[in-house]
Amino acid sequence: MANKKIIGLYPGSFDPVTNGHLDIAKRAFDICDELHLAVVGNPSKRALFPVEERVELLKKTTKHLPKVKISSFDGLLVNYAREIKANIIFRGLRAVSDFEFEFQMALINRSLHPGIEVVFLVPNEKFIFLSSSSIKEVAKLGGNVKGFVPAVVQKALKRVY
């Protein structure tokens, strides 16, 4: 990709966005000419926040990154990658179990869209244990999520719980 514009896509449910997600986004941002963070509207998962609110929370938490575009999509990831002309998909890995699933998905995506590369990024070790599911559980049970999510997400979680 020497002289080619690098357009990255970092998809996820971001329900809610965590500091781990933002760490991966910053690492991806440093690699790209343009980075798209895309909220996946997955109807098979019951989300805490509607897609529109997740998009807004991402916009608020990434406003310091000027090359970042926030959007949402439904359907196949590779179709959305084609639509925005992405040539790299970024995925975060926290554990070996993440790798097994993500590796399988990368192979499927490459077979569906041979022009796309998948790059796995590992978050800073202080965020390695974070997941949206664990954040929701802590918040639901009245625990403090400060340091795990941005302040705007903390407020959104308090509003919901």
C-alpha positions as CSV (number, residue, x, y, z in Angstrom):
1,M,0.0,0.0,0.0
2,A,3.0,2.2,-0.5
3,N,1.5,5.1,-2.5
4,K,-2.1,4.2,-1.9
5,K,-4.3,6.2,0.5
6,I,-4.8,4.1,3.6
7,I,-8.5,4.0,4.6
8,G,-9.1,2.1,7.7
9,L,-12.3,0.7,9.1
10,Y,-12.7,-0.2,12.8
11,P,-16.1,-1.8,13.2
12,G,-17.8,-2.8,16.5
13,S,-20.9,-2.7,18.5
14,F,-19.4,0.0,20.8
15,D,-22.2,-0.7,23.3
16,P,-20.8,1.3,25.1
17,V,-17.5,2.6,23.8
18,T,-14.7,1.8,26.3
19,N,-11.3,3.3,26.8
20,G,-10.0,0.0,25.3
21,H,-11.9,0.8,22.1
22,L,-10.5,4.3,22.1
23,D,-7.0,3.0,22.6
24,I,-7.4,0.7,19.5
25,A,-8.9,3.6,17.6
26,K,-5.9,5.8,18.4
27,R,-3.5,3.1,17.3
28,A,-5.4,2.6,14.0
29,F,-5.6,6.4,13.5
30,D,-1.8,6.6,13.6
31,I,-1.6,4.1,10.8
32,C,-4.3,5.6,8.4
33,D,-4.8,8.5,6.2
34,E,-8.5,8.2,7.1
35,L,-10.2,6.1,9.8
36,H,-13.8,5.1,9.9
37,L,-15.3,3.9,13.2
38,A,-18.5,2.1,12.3
39,V,-21.2,1.0,14.7
40,V,-22.6,-2.3,13.7
41,G,-26.4,-2.4,13.9
42,N,-26.6,-6.1,14.8
43,P,-30.3,-7.0,15.3
44,S,-29.4,-10.4,16.8
45,K,-27.8,-8.6,19.8
46,R,-29.9,-6.7,22.3
47,A,-28.1,-3.4,22.7
48,L,-28.2,-1.2,25.7
49,F,-27.9,2.0,23.6
50,P,-29.6,2.5,20.2
51,V,-27.3,2.8,17.2
52,E,-27.8,6.6,16.9
53,E,-26.7,7.1,20.5
54,R,-23.6,4.9,20.1
55,V,-22.7,7.0,17.0
56,E,-23.1,10.2,19.0
57,L,-21.0,8.8,21.9
58,L,-18.3,7.9,19.5
59,K,-18.4,11.3,17.9
60,K,-18.0,13.0,21.3
61,T,-15.2,10.7,22.4
62,T,-13.1,11.0,19.2
63,K,-13.6,14.7,18.4
64,H,-9.8,15.2,19.1
65,L,-9.0,12.9,16.1
66,P,-9.6,14.9,13.0
67,K,-9.2,12.1,10.4
68,V,-11.9,10.0,12.1
69,K,-15.4,9.5,10.5
70,I,-18.1,8.0,12.6
71,S,-21.0,6.0,11.0
72,S,-23.1,2.9,11.3
73,F,-24.1,0.1,9.0
74,D,-26.1,-3.1,8.8
75,G,-25.2,-6.1,6.8
76,L,-21.9,-7.6,5.7
77,L,-18.7,-5.8,6.9
78,V,-17.0,-6.3,3.6
79,N,-19.8,-4.7,1.7
80,Y,-19.5,-1.6,3.9
81,A,-15.7,-1.7,3.5
82,R,-16.3,-1.5,-0.3
83,E,-18.8,1.3,0.1
84,I,-16.3,3.5,2.0
85,K,-13.3,2.3,-0.1
86,A,-11.6,0.9,3.0
87,N,-8.5,-1.2,2.4
88,I,-7.8,-2.1,6.0
89,I,-10.1,-3.5,8.7
90,F,-8.8,-3.1,12.2
91,R,-9.8,-5.5,15.0
92,G,-8.8,-5.4,18.6
93,L,-7.5,-8.5,20.4
94,R,-7.6,-9.0,24.2
95,A,-7.1,-12.7,24.5
96,V,-6.3,-15.9,22.6
97,S,-10.1,-16.6,22.4
98,D,-10.5,-13.3,20.6
99,F,-7.8,-14.3,18.1
100,E,-9.5,-17.6,17.2
101,F,-12.8,-15.9,16.3
102,E,-11.2,-12.9,14.6
103,F,-8.8,-15.0,12.6
104,Q,-11.7,-17.1,11.2
105,M,-13.7,-13.9,10.4
106,A,-10.6,-12.4,8.7
107,L,-10.3,-15.4,6.4
108,I,-14.0,-15.2,5.5
109,N,-13.8,-11.5,4.9
110,R,-10.6,-11.9,2.7
111,S,-12.4,-14.6,0.6
112,L,-15.4,-12.2,0.2
113,H,-13.2,-9.2,-0.5
114,P,-9.6,-10.1,-1.6
115,G,-8.6,-6.4,-1.6
116,I,-9.0,-5.9,2.1
117,E,-6.4,-6.5,4.8
118,V,-7.2,-7.2,8.4
119,V,-4.9,-5.8,11.0
120,F,-5.1,-7.0,14.6
121,L,-4.2,-4.5,17.3
122,V,-3.6,-5.2,21.0
123,P,-4.7,-2.5,23.4
124,N,-2.6,-1.1,26.2
125,E,-2.3,-3.7,28.9
126,K,-4.3,-1.5,31.3
127,F,-7.3,-2.0,29.0
128,I,-6.8,-5.6,28.1
129,F,-9.5,-6.9,30.4
130,L,-12.2,-4.4,29.3
131,S,-15.2,-5.4,27.4
132,S,-18.5,-3.6,26.8
133,S,-20.3,-6.5,28.5
134,S,-18.3,-6.2,31.7
135,I,-18.7,-2.4,31.8
136,K,-22.5,-2.8,31.5
137,E,-22.5,-5.4,34.3
138,V,-20.4,-3.2,36.6
139,A,-22.6,-0.1,35.9
140,K,-25.8,-2.1,36.3
141,L,-24.7,-3.3,39.7
142,G,-23.8,0.2,40.8
143,G,-20.1,-0.1,40.4
144,N,-17.7,2.8,39.4
145,V,-16.7,2.6,35.8
146,K,-14.5,5.7,36.0
147,G,-11.2,5.0,34.1
148,F,-12.9,2.3,32.0
149,V,-15.0,4.6,29.9
150,P,-14.9,8.3,28.9
151,A,-16.9,10.7,31.2
152,V,-19.6,11.1,28.6
153,V,-20.2,7.4,28.5
154,Q,-20.2,7.3,32.4
155,K,-23.1,9.8,32.3
156,A,-25.0,7.8,29.7
157,L,-24.6,4.6,31.8
158,K,-25.8,6.4,34.9
159,R,-28.8,7.7,33.0
160,V,-29.7,4.1,31.9
161,Y,-29.0,2.4,35.2
